[in-house]
Amino acid sequence: MAAFDSSAIAGQASLALSQGKTAPTLGKGLNMAAARKKAKDFESVFVSQMFSQMFQGINADGMFGGGHGEEMFRSLLIDEYGKQVAQHGGIGIADAVMRTLISAQEKSA
């Protein structure tokens, strides 16, 4: 099993910051629904990355599966698995992200 590459995520985070993308504001423009959605989206991506590592070594049955079609669409299926897990309670990452967003905004206000 390959190790989780945190440098890729750190690179994407620094790119987003350099482009001026910031966390949703929770001060005067309090929008908890938008912040909750962003936290769920983050959890969805995180869980999808975990699932992609799990599926990496699995080969499909040659008789009824496999081939180029399955190779192409497996990542889409894994993304949907991640979205469903996040929408149905998740693993607690969205709640932790929400707490972090709220505390960061309270400190900056």
N, C-alpha and C positions, 0 to 999 in steps of 0.2 A: 504494500500500500504506500502510495506516495505521500510525502509530508505536506501539510497545508502550507501554501505559499502566502504568508502575510504581507510580503513586499508588494504583491500585485494589488492588494486592497489598499495598502498605504499609498501606493502610486496613484490609484484612482481617487482617493480622498484628497491628496494634495492637488491633483489636477482640478477637481471640483472647486476647491478653495481658491485656486488661482483664477478660475473663471468667474469668481464672484458669487458662487452658489452658497447659500448659508442655510442654517436651520430655520424652521418656521419661528416667527417671533411670538412670544407668549406674554408680551407686555400689554400695551394699549390695544394692539391688534390681536387680541387673544383669539386663537383659532385652534382649539383643542382637537377638533375633528381632523383638521389638516395634519396636525402633529401626530395624531394617532395613526392616520393613514401612512405617513412617512415611516413611522416606527414599524408598522405591519409590513410595509414594503421591504424594509431593511431585513426583517426577520425572514421574509419569504426568500430573499436572495441568499441569505446566510444558510438557510435550511437546504435550498437547492444546491449550493456548493457542497454541503455535507453529503447529500444524496448522490451527487455526481461522483464523489470519491467512492461511495459504496458500490455504484454500478460499473465502475471502471473495469473490473476484471470479469464481468459477467458476459458470457457469449450466448447468443440466442440459439435455439434449436434450429438446425438446418432444414428440417422437414417443413416446419410451419412458420418460421421466422427468420430473422437475420437479413443479410443482404444490405444493399446500399440504402434502401428506404428506411430501414430500422436505424441504421447508423445516423442518418440525417435527422430523423425525428426524435431520437432518444433524448436529446437535450431539451427539446420543447416539452416532452412528457415529464422530464425531471423538474423543469421550471413550474409546470402545473402542479406537480406533487408538492413543491415548496409553497406555492400559493395556497393550496388547500390546507396544508398543515397550519400555516399562519392564520388563515381565516377561521379555523376551527379550534382556537385556543392556543396553538403554537407550543413553544417550549419555554416561554418566559422571557425571550429576548426583547420583544416589543415593549413589555412593561419596564424592563431595565432601561431601554433607550428613552422611553417617555420620562422616566424619573431623571435621567441625565439631562435631557433637553430642558425640562422644567427648572432643575437646579441651576443649570448654566445660564438660563435666561433671567432667573431671579438674582443671580450674582452680578450680572451685567446691567441690571436695571437700577 
